[in-house]
Amino acid sequence: MHVQNVVEITPTDGLLPAAVIITAYRSSRYGLVVFVLNDVAPAAIDVILDPVVSTMPLSIPGVLYVQISDEARVSQAVSSAETVYVATETFHDLAVGYGASPGNIRPVGSSQYRPRKRVVFAKSGEARGLPKMRRAPMRPVLYQACRTQLRDGETRHA
């Protein structure tokens, strides 16, 4: 597996870095991005990404969620990634231990994934503080009418 970027996602004071998540997803149009989830549920990431996914083409490589406890998958992602963005010392040490080049490891806060916006989740599961997203453009679908006359007993398969 060739990975463009590995990004550690971890809450800070109970808040998720929405800008990091959204920016990393948008950069996945250039290659696979792996989110290493450190004490974060995939559903929490989905809440942030749902409005963004509809604005992106379906042909992009996208993101892959991997729990930090999954040693095999984290090791494979980190060792093949062009850049590894770390948020904690724990993940930094893991990345170095799994063979990531120290020159390819960068802190999330000093990268293109600056956490400017954070999201807090209410007890109801509702996300507050999400950035405003523009609606996905509606694409008109044109259907051509086709008249086919069939004789008794004939069937037509298109």
C-alpha positions as CSV (number, residue, x, y, z in Angstrom):
1,M,0.0,0.0,0.0
2,H,1.4,3.4,-0.9
3,V,0.3,6.2,1.4
4,Q,0.5,9.9,0.7
5,N,0.1,11.0,4.3
6,V,-0.5,9.6,7.7
7,V,-2.3,11.9,10.1
8,E,-2.8,11.2,13.8
9,I,-6.2,12.3,15.0
10,T,-6.6,12.8,18.7
11,P,-8.9,15.0,20.8
12,T,-7.5,18.0,22.6
13,D,-9.5,19.0,25.7
14,G,-12.4,16.8,24.3
15,L,-12.4,18.7,21.0
16,L,-11.6,17.2,17.6
17,P,-9.5,19.1,15.1
18,A,-12.1,19.6,12.4
19,A,-9.8,21.7,10.1
20,V,-7.1,19.0,10.2
21,I,-9.7,16.3,9.3
22,I,-11.2,18.3,6.5
23,T,-7.9,19.5,5.0
24,A,-6.5,16.0,5.2
25,Y,-9.6,14.6,3.4
26,R,-9.4,17.2,0.7
27,S,-5.7,16.4,0.2
28,S,-6.6,12.8,-0.4
29,R,-7.4,13.6,-4.0
30,Y,-3.6,13.3,-4.5
31,G,-3.2,10.0,-2.8
32,L,-4.4,7.8,0.1
33,V,-4.4,9.5,3.5
34,V,-4.5,7.3,6.6
35,F,-6.1,8.7,9.8
36,V,-4.5,7.1,12.8
37,L,-7.3,7.3,15.4
38,N,-6.0,7.9,18.9
39,D,-8.9,7.7,21.3
40,V,-11.4,8.7,18.6
41,A,-14.3,6.8,17.2
42,P,-14.7,6.6,13.4
43,A,-18.3,7.8,13.8
44,A,-16.9,11.1,15.2
45,I,-14.8,11.6,12.1
46,D,-17.7,10.7,9.8
47,V,-19.8,13.5,11.4
48,I,-17.2,16.0,10.4
49,L,-16.6,14.6,6.9
50,D,-20.2,13.9,5.8
51,P,-20.8,17.5,4.5
52,V,-17.3,17.5,2.8
53,V,-17.6,14.1,1.1
54,S,-20.5,15.2,-1.0
55,T,-18.5,18.1,-2.5
56,M,-15.6,15.9,-3.7
57,P,-15.5,13.6,-6.6
58,L,-15.9,9.9,-6.0
59,S,-12.8,9.0,-7.9
60,I,-10.3,10.2,-5.2
61,P,-8.4,7.7,-3.1
62,G,-9.9,9.0,0.1
63,V,-9.0,8.2,3.7
64,L,-8.5,5.1,5.6
65,Y,-9.2,4.9,9.4
66,V,-6.8,2.8,11.4
67,Q,-6.9,2.6,15.2
68,I,-3.5,3.4,16.9
69,S,-3.7,0.0,18.6
70,D,-3.6,-1.9,15.3
71,E,0.2,-2.4,15.1
72,A,0.3,-4.1,11.8
73,R,-1.7,-1.6,9.8
74,V,-0.1,1.4,11.5
75,S,3.3,0.0,10.8
76,Q,2.5,-0.6,7.2
77,A,1.0,2.9,6.7
78,V,3.8,4.7,8.5
79,S,6.6,2.8,6.7
80,S,5.1,3.6,3.2
81,A,4.0,7.2,3.8
82,E,5.6,10.2,2.2
83,T,4.8,12.3,5.3
84,V,3.6,11.4,8.8
85,Y,1.8,14.2,10.8
86,V,1.9,13.5,14.6
87,A,0.0,15.1,17.4
88,T,1.4,13.3,20.4
89,E,4.8,12.1,21.5
90,T,3.4,8.6,21.8
91,F,2.6,8.4,18.1
92,H,5.9,10.1,17.2
93,D,7.8,7.3,19.0
94,L,5.6,4.7,17.4
95,A,6.3,6.1,13.9
96,V,10.0,6.2,14.5
97,G,9.9,2.6,15.9
98,Y,8.0,1.4,12.8
99,G,10.6,2.8,10.5
100,A,9.4,6.2,9.4
101,S,12.2,8.5,8.5
102,P,12.6,11.3,11.0
103,G,12.8,13.8,8.1
104,N,9.3,12.7,7.1
105,I,7.7,13.2,10.5
106,R,6.1,16.6,11.2
107,P,3.9,17.9,14.0
108,V,0.3,18.6,13.0
109,G,0.4,22.1,14.4
110,S,3.2,23.3,12.2
111,S,1.9,21.8,8.9
112,Q,-0.6,22.4,6.3
113,Y,-3.1,20.8,8.6
114,R,-3.2,23.7,11.1
115,P,-6.0,23.0,13.7
116,R,-7.8,26.3,13.4
117,K,-11.3,25.0,14.0
118,R,-12.3,22.4,16.6
119,V,-15.5,20.6,17.1
120,V,-17.2,19.7,20.4
121,F,-19.7,16.9,20.6
122,A,-22.8,17.3,22.7
123,K,-24.1,14.4,24.7
124,S,-26.7,13.9,22.1
125,G,-24.0,13.2,19.5
126,E,-24.6,16.5,17.7
127,A,-21.5,18.3,16.5
128,R,-21.2,22.0,17.3
129,G,-18.7,24.3,15.7
130,L,-18.5,22.7,12.3
131,P,-17.3,25.0,9.6
132,K,-20.0,26.2,7.1
133,M,-19.9,24.0,4.0
134,R,-21.3,24.9,0.7
135,R,-24.0,22.7,-0.7
136,A,-23.0,20.2,-3.3
137,P,-24.1,21.4,-6.7
138,M,-27.0,19.5,-8.2
139,R,-26.3,17.9,-11.5
140,P,-29.2,17.6,-13.8
141,V,-29.7,14.1,-15.2
142,L,-31.3,13.8,-18.6
143,Y,-33.2,10.8,-19.6
144,Q,-34.0,10.0,-23.2
145,A,-37.3,8.5,-23.9
146,C,-37.2,5.3,-25.9
147,R,-40.2,3.8,-27.6
148,T,-40.0,0.1,-28.2
149,Q,-42.8,-1.9,-29.6
150,L,-42.7,-5.5,-28.8
151,R,-44.7,-8.2,-30.4
152,D,-46.5,-10.7,-28.3
153,G,-44.1,-13.0,-26.5
154,E,-41.0,-10.8,-27.2
155,T,-38.9,-9.3,-24.4
156,R,-36.2,-6.7,-24.6
157,H,-33.1,-6.6,-22.5
158,A,-31.1,-3.4,-22.5
